[in-house]
Amino acid sequence: MNPATAFASTVVDELVRCGLAEAVIAPGSRSAPLAMALWQRAAGGPALRLHVRIDERSAGFLALGLAKASQRPVAVVCTSGTAAAHLHAAVIEADEAGVPLLVLTADRPPELRGTGANQTIDQLKLYGGAVRWFCEIGVPEARPGMNAYWRSLACRAWAAASGQAGGSPGPVHLNAALREPLVPGTPDPAVPGQEWPEPLAGRPGTAPWTGYAAIAGAAPRQTGMALELPWTERGVVVCGDGCGDPAALAVLAEEAGWPLLAEPSSGARSGPNALAAYQYLLDSPEFAAAHRPDVIVSAGRPGLSRGQLAYLKSPSPAGSAPRHVVIDQGPGRWADPARTATDVAAAVCLVGMGRRPDPGWLASWRAADGAARAAAAAVLDADDAISEPRLARDLAAALPDGALLWAASSLPIRDLDRQMAPRAGIRVLASRGASGIDGLVSSAIGAALAHQRAGGGPAAALLGDLAFLHDAPGLFLAAAEPRPDLAIVVVNNDGGGIFSTLEQAAYREPFERVFGTPHGAALGSLAAAAGVPATVLAGPGDLPAALRGQGIRVVEVRTGRVGGAALRERIRAACTSAIAAHGRPG
């Protein structure tokens, strides 16, 4: 056995012992030992599932989607050179969103670096501070001690990526310098007789080399002491993307009698205290001024609207800053975009709720929310036209319990936030760590694969046309690759729709070329080139039928950017008027 093969088979075996269930490969020569070890292990049984993508960026985001939905580390493997650079965007998103990734990049050995050798770049700490841990593994050698080194290294990488080592989950980068020979069965002249100097077996049975049982668990930061918070009637719970324990925060809101302002991808948008139209409430200066809180508890990464961020900065009724407790995402990691946090804690508990007055605070929020929802529905249902806000509302309502919905980071997630009714039973995910446009087709496919492997129901993705085009390679799957039940709903407004809602739209002369970017692409033809069936939605009533199907399919929804911006403004104005009649707290 040559050293590269020994290293790869040993590390793969140890990662599977740790719990590795999904691995993604982008083809290349230098990474051949890892690719072949993963292929052999996946062929040997169902514990490990292998995915192959021809484009490293698609591979990285596929791994990210798999990891985000399964909440366990996923390995992604690539060859040396610029291939590793193409994983950087997925690594950044995984870092910001706390998604566990194991990035294994193959590299040239030290004697080839800095010599102009083919496909050789500086890969040391390539991803900078975006990884939880980086390790330059070193060139595999046939000498005693390698088995313990490789296995303990794999366990440490798993613990760092999963958060079991005490930190928050995120990406880990292992850089493997591999010398030829790179494939099994090829003799290595440096290994006399091809006999390995020590056994390469792991611990007895299927136990990992190193365990982290003391800190293991899905939410390691929730095991500490909770911050005691005096109860007040005027409190608010805000949940953004990546909320660590959404169920606990929903219970907190119910126990305290506080409104729950939960973004769709927080996982907390359900229950009696969750408000659907809260963004319209926060957009109303009069309502926000009359509903200044004494206490805000926030978790995840809020920030889908300017009104929401402004509310986090609003003074309390006494004129001072409200107490703002941020639930952390791990040691040294918490989201405070308004820079108003007064406390950071792993969890909170309320005291002094025994003699609570009439809940006029919550009743006022609920009344205004109901008025805004009715006003928005009246505008959306005034005719039978297709619109992006209506599509978001209807799509979230049409999916059955057990379904997954992946939303793009720009207008789709914002339309969902303003129109999606609170409901249990569906899971909404989005790449809101860095909120990029890239890799969303691949991420949605990965999330759907992981969701359905765990017994979940059908999946849908709500993407804009630019996001769809940006990751078109994600559609091109080889015949052997597993395919999820996934309807990709693409809003085609021929360009960057979100810019039509921003200040840039007032600059009419340069707007279309540098912001609107009309492309005229035939999305159905693109899907057909990838062997993916596509249909165009004729009307809102046809959505349930369009969602039905098997495998990956595309549902194109044609809209207009100018009309969409005008519609959103009409909805906002209608909601503001309705809120004015119901917005005063009791």
N, C-alpha and C positions, 0 to 999 in steps of 0.2 A: 504494500500500500504506500503510495507517495504521500508526502506531508500535506499537500493542499487537500487531497481527498480525505485524509484522516481528520484534518481540522474541520472541514465542512460537515462530514457525517457526524462527528462528535458534537459540534455546536447545535446542529439541527436536532439531534436526539435529545439534547439537554433542554432546548427550548420547548420541545413537545412535552417533555416531563413537567416543565413549568406551567404549561397550559396553552401553548401555541396551537391555534386551530385553523388559522387562515394565513396564507403567505402569497405574496404577489411578486412576480418576476418580470423584469424587462430583459430581453435577450441580449447577450454579449459574450465575448470570449473570456475575458479575465475573470468573470464571475461564474464560469462554468462549474467549478467544484461545488459552490453553494446551490446553483440551479439544479444540478444533477442529484445532489443529496436531498433537496426538497422534493424533486420529482419522485425519487425512489421511495421516500417516506410516505408521500401522498398516495402512491400506487399500492402501498402495503396495507392500507386500511382507511377507514373514514375519519380517524381522529384529526388528520390534517387535510385541509382542502387547498389546492393549488390554483392560482389564477395567473395568466400570462397576458401582458399587454405590450404592443410593439412600441409604444411611446412612454418614456419615463415619467413625463408629467401626468399622463393618464394613470399610470401605475401607482404613482404616489397618492393621487386623490382617490383612486379606488381603495387603496389601503386605508386612507383616512376615513372614507365612508364605512368600510367594514368595521374599523375600530370604534368609530363614534356610535354606531348602532349596537355593537356587541359589548362595548365598554371593557374591552380587554385588548392587550397589545396584539398588533398585526405586524408581520415582518414584510418589508419591501426590499428587494435585492436588485442591484444594478451593477453594470460594469464600470470601468474607470473612465476618467476624463469628464467631458461635459455632460455625460449621462448623469453623473451624480449632481451636477448643478441643476438639472431639470427637476430634481426632487425638492429644491429649496422652498418653493412656494407652499407645497404641502407641509413641509416641516414647520414653516412659520405659522400656518393655520393651526397645526397640531399644538404648537407651543402656546399660542394665545388662547386656544379653546380648551386646553388640557386634555388632548386626545392622545392615548398611548400608542406610539409607533416605534417599531424597531427598524431603523434604517441601516442596512448592511451594504456598504459600498466596497466593491473590489478595487484594488489599487495595484500599481506596479511596485515591485520591491525597491528598496532604497537605492540600489546601484543603478537603477534606470531613471531615477528622478533627477531633474535639473540637467538632463543631457540632450533634450530635444527628442527623446524617445516617443514613439507614436502613442497617442491617446493618453498622455501623462500630464497631469496638472497637479498643483498643490492641493491635496484633499484634506490636509490636517486642519481640524477645527473649521471645516468648510462652512458649517452652518452657524458659526459664532456662538452667541449666547442663546440661540433659539432651542438648544437641546438641554435636557436635564443632565445628561452625562455624555462625554465623548471619550472614546478609547481607540488609540492606535494599537491594534492588536499585536503587530509584529509578524515577521515572516515565520510560518509554521516550520518546525524542525523536528526531526526524528530523534528525540532524546527524552530521557525520563523527566516526568513532571508536567508534560504538555497536557495530559488528560485532565489533571486537577485544575490546571490554569484555564483551559478552554471551558470546562464545565462551570467552574466558579464564576468565570467571566460572563457566561450566558445567564446565569442566575442573577448576577448583579444587574445586568442590563435589563432583565425582565422586571426586577424589583424597582429599578429607577423609572422605567417606562410606566409601570402600572400604579406607582405610588405606594407600593408595599414597603418601600424602604423609608417611609416617613414623609416624603415630599408629595407634591401634587402630580398626577399623571401627566405624561407628555412624551415628546420624542426623545429617543436615544440614538446616537450615531456610533456605529462600530465600523472602523475602517480596516479592511483586511488586505494586507500586502501579500500577494500570492505569487510564488515563483512557479515556472513550468517544471514538471508536467502538470496539467490542469484537469486531466480526465482520469477516471479510474482505469486500472489495468495498465497504465503506462509506467514502465519502470523509471525509477529515480536513481541515477548513478551515485547519489550521495547516501543512499540507504543500502548497505551491503546485504545481499540476500533478500532484500525486500521484507525483512522481518522487523516488526515494530518493537521497540525496546521495552514496552510496558503494555499491560492490558488497557483497552480503551472503553471498558464498560462503565456504566453509571452506577448509582447506588442500587441496592437490592430492590427488586420489583420495579415500580415506576416512579419512585421518589426522586425529587430533584436533589441536586448536589448540595444546595444551600437553601434552607427554608427561612421564611420571614413571617412565621405564624403570629408573632406578638403584635404585628402591626397590620396583618392581613385584613382585608375587608373592603367593601365597596366605598365606604365613606370614612377613611381613617381620621379625618379631622373632627368628626362628630363625637369622638369618644372622650374628649376633654370636658372640663367644666363649662357649663353654659353661663353666659352673661345674664345676670338678673336685671330685669328692666321694669321699672315701676309702670303700672298700667296707667294709660290716659285714654280718654275717649277719642281724642284727635290723633290717631295713628294711621299709618299707611304701610302696606307691605308691597314692595316693588321687586319683581322677579324678571331678570333678563336671561339671555341665552346662557346655557351652561349652569343653570341653577343646581347646586349640588344635591339638595334634598327637597324637591318640590312638595312632596306630601306633607312634610313637617311645616313648611311655610304656609301651606293652605290651612292646616290645622291651627297654626298661630293666628292667622287672620280671623278664622271662625271663632276661636276662643276669646279674642280681644274685641270682636265686633268691628274690625277694621276692613276697609276695602282692599281687595287684592288686585293689583295692577300687574298683570302677568303677560309678558310677550309670548307669542305662540310657541317658540322653541325653548321656552323655559321649562316646560313640562308641568307647570302649575296652573294652567288656564282651565280650571274646572272647579266645581263646587259653588255654593251659594254666594260667596263673597267675591268671586271673580267677575270683573266687569269687561264687557266686550268693547264698549265705545270710549274707554278711558282716555284715549289719545285726543278725541274731540273735546273732552272735558278739560284736559290740560292745555289745549290750544286756546281755550276761552280765558282771556285775562280776568274777566269778572268772576268766573267760577273759581279759577286758581287762587285769586286773592281772597275769596270768601272761604276757601277750604285749605288754608295754610295749616300744616300739621305741627304737632308738638314733637312727634317721634316718627322717623322713617326707618324701616328695616328693609335693606336691599340685599339681593343676592344675585349671582351671575354677572352678566355684562349688559346692563341696561344702556339704551342709547339709540332707539329707533326713531326718535323725533326730537326736534329742538324744544318743543313744549315740555317733553318729559325731562330733559336736562335742566330746563329753566325751573321746573318745579322742584327738583332736587336742591336748587340754590335758594328757594323762596324762604323768607323769614317766617318764624313762628308767629302766632297771634300776639305774643308779647313783644314782638319786634326784633328778637334775637334769632340766631340760627337754630333750627330745630335739632334735637339730638338725632344723629344719623348713624345707625349701627349697620356696618357692612359685614355680611357673612363671608368669611374668607374662603378661598379656593385651594388652600394649602399653605404651608409655611411661607410667609413673605409674598403671597400672591392674593391680591384682592382688587376688585374693580371699583374705582371711585372717579369717574370721568368729570364730575362736577367739583371735585376736590372739597367736599363738604363733610367727609366722614369724621365723626367724633369718636367712634369706637370701632374696632375690628375684633370679631369674635368667631369662634367655630360654631356657636349656636347661641340662642337666646331663650330665656324663659321669663314669663310675666308673673309679677307678684302684685297683690293688692287688688284683685278683681272681685272681691266678695260683694261690695255694695256699688254696683255699677248703675249709673243713671240711665234714663231712657236713651236708646241708641239713635238719637237724632242725626248724628254724624253719618253713620252708615246708611240710614234711610235716605238722607239727602243725596249721597253719591248714587245710590241705586235708582232713585227717581230720575236724576239727571241722565244716568246711563240709559235707562229705559226710554226716555224722551229722545235721546240722540240716536239710539238704535232704530226707533220708529221713523225718525226723520230721514235717516240714511236709507232705510228700506223703501220709503216712499219715493225717493229720487231714483233709486236703482230699479225699482219695479214699475216705474211710470210707463215704460214701453217694453217691448220684447227684444231690445237690442243687446248685443254682446258688449260687455265692458270689462275692463280688467278688475275693478273692485267687485263687481258682481260675480265674475268668474272665481275670484278668491273665496268669496263667501259661499258660493254654491259648491265649489270643489271640496272645501272643508266639511260641508254638511253632507255631501253625497257619499263620502268614503265610509265604509262599514266599520264597526268596532273591530279593533285589532289591526287596523291599517296603519301604514306609515306614510307620512307626507314630507318630502324634502323640498325646501323652498330656497330659491335663489336669494342672494344677499341684498339686492337692490330694491326695486319696486315690489316684487312678489311678496317678500316677507312683510313689507310695510302695508300692503293691501290686506294681507291676512290679519295683521295686527289690528287694523281698523274695522274689519268686517267679519272676522271669524267669531262665531258664537262660542262661549265657553262650553266645553264638552269633554267628558272623559271618553276613553275608548280609542282615541287615535293618538299617534305619536308624531310630533312635528320636529324635524331637525333642520338645521341650517349651518352654513359655514360663517358664523358670526364672530369667530375669533379675530381674524384680520379682515373679514367682510369682503373678500376678494371675489372677482368674477370668474376666476379660473378653476378648472377641474370639476365643475358642478355636475356634468353628465356622469363622469366617472364616480364621483362621490355618491351620487344618488344610486347608481348601480350597486356600488359596494354596500351602502346602507341597506338597500333592499335585499341583497343576498344574505347579509348577516341577520336581518330581521326575520326573513322567512326560514333560514336555517334553524332559528330558535323557536319556530312554530308560529310566527306572526302571520298576519293576513296579507292582502295585496298591498302594493305600494304605488304611489304617484309622486311625480316631481312637478313643481311649478317653476318654470324657468322663463327668462326673457330671451328674445332672439339673439342678442349679442352673447349672452352666457352660453347659449346652445352652440352657436358658431365657434366660440372660443375653445370649446372642448369637443369639437366634432370628432377627433380621433377616438374619443371614448366610446363611440358607437361601433367602431370596427373591431369586432370580436371574432376570433378564430372559431371554427366549427366546434372544437372540443371544449370551449370555455362554458362554464355554467352561466345560465341566464335567469334573472329573476322575473317575477310577475311585476312589471313596472310600466305604468303609463306615464310618458313624459309629455306633460302639457306645456306647450311653448306659446307664449304670448308674442306674436309677431307684429310689432308696431314700426318695423323698418328702421330700427336705430335705437339710440339710448333714451328710452322713455323718461327716465328719472330727471334728466336735464331739463325737460320741458316744464317741470314743476319747480325749478330753481331760478335764481336770479339771472343765470346765463341766458335764459330764453328771451329776455328783454333786448338783447343785442342781436337784432334780427339778421344783420348782414353776415357776420361770421358764424351764426349759430348752427345752421344745418351742416356746414362742412366740418367744423371742429368739435361740435358737441352732439348734434343729432346723428351724424354719420350714417345716412341711409345707405343700405347695402344692396337692396333688391334681390337678395338671395332666394333661391327656390328651395325652401326647407324640405319639402316633400321629396324632391329629387336627391337632396343630400342624404336623407334617410334611406331612400331606395338604393343608393350606391352602397350603403352599409348593410343592405338586406333587411332593413327594419321597416315594417309596414307603417304607413302614415295616413292620416285622414285630416280633413279640415272641418272644424266645428261649424255647423250651419247656424245654430241658434242656441240660446241658453237651455232650452228644454231638451236638447239632444246630448247634453253632457253625460248623464248616467249611461246611456248606450255607448257613447264614445269611449268611456273608461273601461268597458268590458273587453276582455281579450286574454291572450296568453303571451308570455314572453315580454320582450321589450317592444313597445310601440310608441309612436309619436302622434299626439293630437295637437294640431296647429290651430291657434285662435287668432284671427286677424283683427287688429284694432288700429286706431290712429293715435299718434302722440299728442297732437294738438287737442283733439276731442277728449282724450283721456285726462289731460291737465284741466280742461274746462269742467269736466264732470266732477273731478275731485274737489274743485273749488265750489261747485254748487252744493255738493254734499256737505262740505265744511260749513258753508254759510247756513244751510238748513239746520244743521246740528247746533250751531251757535245760537240761532234763534230759539230752537226748542229748549236748549239748556237754560237760557235766560229765564224761562218761565218756571223752572224746577230746581234751580241751582243753589238756593239759599239753604244752609243747614238749619235743622229744626232746633 
